[in-house]
């Protein structure tokens, strides 16, 4: 079911607004900050080696940007097409498919790029050594996505409650009084 055009999109703070350079610059600054913090927290040993620091930062930035955008735009796209209020189960299932599927694509693409840049064989992608490098980002993304999708659900639920309240207060025809029994 399509959403009415008045439904706010997910871009109200998480994603850059299309065509706005200020918004894109703000998103880039946030991504750079997140990447710097995660680089230092997750791999403090890299601070003593410039090459290691650059590699860690590049991977962290790729994960931060890729996962942020794929999940943010995925929610935005779903908000315009499927309502949490009208079809909650369908929306939940689609949210899981889009979020986990999109995240897996981004994670695998980053891992493939890393293996190619390091001159490692592609068969290594399926080795047990790589499981943690795929599952940890997917787990973190799933937890963060739960927050974002919950926010989307509650915004749409609140809007539906406000619409119902307005309908109850609005008289059925001009000049009449609102229904007091409801």
N, C-alpha and C positions, 0 to 999 in steps of 0.2 A: 504494500500500500504506500502510495506516495504521501509525503508530508506536505502540509500547506506551506506556501512560500514564506509565511511569517515565522516559521519555526527557526530559532536561532541555530546557526551552525556551530560546530565544534571549534571553529577558528577564533572564537572569542577570547583568546589568551594563550592558547597552546601552539598554534601554527601561525605562520606569517599570512597576512591577508593578501590575497592575490593583487599584484600590481603595486603594492605599497613597499617602497624601498626602506622606509623607516621600520616597518614591521619585519622585513627580511633581515635588516641589520640587527634589530633587537634579538631575533631568533638566533642569528649567528653568534652574537655575544653570549647568549645563554648556553648554546651548545659548546662554545669554546670554554666557558667557565666549568660546565659539567665535565667536559673532557679533561681539563687540567686537574680538577679535584679528584676524579676517578683515577687518573694516571698516577697521581701521588699516593692516593690511598691504596690502590690495588697493587702497585709495583714501586714501592719507595726505593728499591735498589737501583732503579733506572736513573735516579737523580745523579748518580756518579758516572754514568756513561751516556754520552750524547747520542750515540747511535741507538742504544737501547731505549732511551727516552723518546727519541723521534718515532721509533717503531711502535712503542706502547701508546704514545699519544695518537698516532695515526689510526691505529686499530680502535682505540677508545672513541675517537671522534667519529670514525665510520659507523661503529655500533650505535653511538648516541644519536647521530643524525639519521641514519637509516631506520632504526627502530622507532624513533620519535615520529618521523614523517610517515612511515608506512602505517603505524597504528593511529596517528592523528587523522590523517586523510581517510583512513579506513572507517573510522567512527563518523567523520564528517559525511562521507558517502552514504553510510548506512542510515544516518539521521535523516537524510533527504528521501530515503526510499522505504524504510520499514520503521513503523512506530513501536516504541516500547509499550505504549498504552494500548494500542489496538491489537497487536500480535506479540505479546511478550515472549512466548516460547520460541516462535520463529526468529524473533530478533536475537534472543540469547544464542540460539544455534548458529545463526549467521555471524554474530559477533565472535563466537569461538572460532569459526572457520576462517574469517577474515583476519582476526588477530593472530592466531597461532600459525595459520598458513602464510600470511605476509611476513611474520617474524622469522619463520623458518627459511623463507626465500632469502631475506636479507642476511641472516646469519650464514647460510650456506654460501652465498655470493661473496661475503667478506672472507670466509675461510678459503674458498677457491682462490680469490685474489692473493691472499697471504701466501698460500702454498706456491702459487705461480711465481710470486715475487721472490720467494726464498729458494726457488729451484727444487722444491720437494715434489715427489711424484703425487699425482692426483689420487692414487689408490689410498694414500694416507688419510684422505678425508673420511674414509669408512673404518679407520682403525680405532681400537678402544682408547688410544691416547687422545683422540680428538673428541670423544664423547663429552667430556667436561667442558670443552671449549664451545660446544654447541648447546648443551643442556643448561649450563649456568646462565648464559645470556637469555635463553628462552624462559627460564624460571623467573629471572628478574623482570623481564618484559611482561610476563603473565601477571605478576604481582602489581606492577605499575599500571598495566592495562585494566586490571580489576577496578582500580580507583577511577580511571578515566571513564570506563563504561558505566560504573555506578553513578558517577556524576551526570552522565548523559541521561541515564534512566530517570534519576530524580528530577532533573530539569524538565523533562517531558511530562513526568507524572504531575509535577507542580503546575505546569502550564495547563494540563487537562483539568486539574482541580479548580484553577482560577476560571477557566472557560465555563465549567459547570456552575460555579457560583454566580458568574455574570448572567448566565441564562436563567437561573432561578430568580435573580433580582429584576431582570428585564420583564416588563409587562408583555403579555402575549400579543396585544395589539395597541396601537396608539390611544392614549386617553384612559386606559384601564390601569388597575393597581396590580403590583406583583403578587404572585401566589404566596400567601402567608402560611399555608399548611405544610409547606415542604421545608 
